[in-house]
Structures are given as structure tokens and as C-alpha cells.
Amino acid sequence: MKVVDLVETLGLKIFSGQAGMNREVTGGYVSDLLSDVMGNAAEGEVWITLQTHQNVLAIAALKEVAAVILVKGREPEPEMLVHSNEEGVPVLGTDMETFACAGKLYQLLDAAR
């Protein structure tokens, strides 16, 4: 499954990082603690968070995540958008709660296997 498939299926908003829309999604990671993501997220996962600042993209690029999904209607800060476009890491958004978003992502990935 690719990031673009998630966007279409879950009705996600694309904020930035369109160059990475064809990245392959291998799993998901949910955390708002940056050090946790840095230590445990894996390449190709989609990171679900409510954090909206540029440090999210620094870690997302370092860990080579497929995309970042902002939950609860959160909007990214301008610096986050700049880094997203520079790194080609899509920043997506949804009004869903974290739990619902993670559950839907899990169902999609599980069905694709």
C-alpha cells in the first residue's frame, strides 16, 4: 500500500510533501513523544501524532517514515511544511481521534497483507 492509497481510502488532507506520495507504507507508529519515535519507529511506517512543529519532520526524515498524519484537526506550523517539502515526507491531516486513525490504518494494512 502506498501513501496515496491511504489518503484516498481514509479521506486524509494533504498539507505538504507531495513528492513522497508514492512511498510504500509498511506499518504504523503512534506517539507524541519525539524521543520514543526516534528510538522505535521504523522506516516505511506512518507516524500518527498531534505534534505540529518542525522537529517532527526532522525525526520523520531521520527515521525515513512514509508519512506523518496529524490527528484531531491539527494544522502544521509553517516551518513543518517547509521541511516536509524539502524532505519529501508527506504531512497529512484528519479530524479523527488518534485511536480511530490508528485502528483504520491497522485494518487497511492488515487487509492488504
Buried (B, 14 or more C-beta within 10 A) or exposed (E): BBBBBBBEEBEBBBBBBBBBBEBEBBBBBBBEEBEEBEEEBEEBBBBBBBBBEBEBBBBBBEBBBBBBBBBEEBEBBEEBBBBBBEBBBBBBBBEBEBEEBBEBBEEBBEEEE
